[in-house]
Amino acid sequence: MLLFRDEGHATNWRTQHQVTEAGRMSLETGWRLARTWYTDKRGPNWRRSSLEDAEALFARLGLTGDFWRLRS
C-alpha cells in the first residue's frame, strides 16, 4: 500500500515508475475496509470470507473494476 498526499503526487509517482493505476482508494475507504474486514477475526466463530463475500464488501465500499475482482 502506498499513500500519497494528493492526486498530483500519485500521478507523478505512477509516471516516474511507469506504473498504471490499479486499486486506488481514499484513506477513509481504506479505514472502512479494514474495520469491516477485521471486525470479528478474533471471535471464536470467525470464518474466512468467501470470494463472493469479499467482492460484495468491495462493491459496497465502491471498490469496483478488475483490480477488485477476485474470481476468474
C-alpha positions in Angstrom: 0.0 0.0 0.0 1.3 3.4 -0.9 -0.1 6.7 0.5 0.0 9.9 -1.5 -0.7 13.5 -0.3 -2.8 14.3 -3.4 -3.8 13.2 -6.9 -0.8 15.1 -8.4 1.6 13.2 -6.2 0.1 9.9 -7.2 0.2 10.8 -10.9 3.9 11.9 -10.7 4.8 8.6 -8.9 3.0 6.5 -11.4 4.7 8.3 -14.3 8.1 8.1 -12.7 7.8 4.4 -12.0 5.9 3.6 -15.2 3.0 2.0 -13.3 -0.6 2.0 -14.4 -3.3 2.9 -11.9 -5.0 -0.2 -10.3 -6.7 -0.4 -6.9 -6.9 3.2 -5.7 -9.0 4.2 -2.7 -9.2 7.0 -0.3 -7.8 6.8 3.2 -11.4 6.9 4.6 -12.4 3.9 2.3 -9.3 2.0 3.4 -10.2 2.5 7.0 -13.8 1.4 6.4 -12.5 -1.7 4.6 -10.0 -2.6 7.4 -12.7 -2.0 10.1 -15.2 -4.3 8.3 -12.6 -6.9 7.2 -11.1 -7.4 10.6 -14.0 -6.7 13.0 -14.7 -10.3 14.1 -11.4 -12.0 13.1 -10.5 -12.8 16.8 -14.0 -14.2 17.6 -14.5 -17.9 18.1 -17.0 -18.2 15.2 -14.8 -16.4 12.7 -14.6 -18.0 9.2 -12.7 -16.8 6.2 -14.8 -14.8 3.8 -15.7 -16.4 0.6 -14.6 -14.7 -2.6 -18.2 -13.7 -3.2 -18.5 -12.1 0.2 -15.2 -10.3 -0.3 -16.2 -9.0 -3.7 -19.6 -7.9 -2.2 -17.8 -5.9 0.5 -15.6 -4.3 -2.0 -18.6 -3.3 -4.1 -20.4 -1.9 -1.0 -17.4 0.3 -0.4 -17.3 1.4 -4.1 -14.2 -0.6 -4.9 -15.0 -1.8 -8.4 -13.1 -2.8 -11.5 -10.7 -5.5 -12.5 -8.3 -5.0 -9.6 -11.1 -5.7 -7.0 -12.4 -8.8 -8.9 -11.2 -12.0 -7.1 -12.9 -14.6 -9.1 -11.8 -15.6 -12.6 
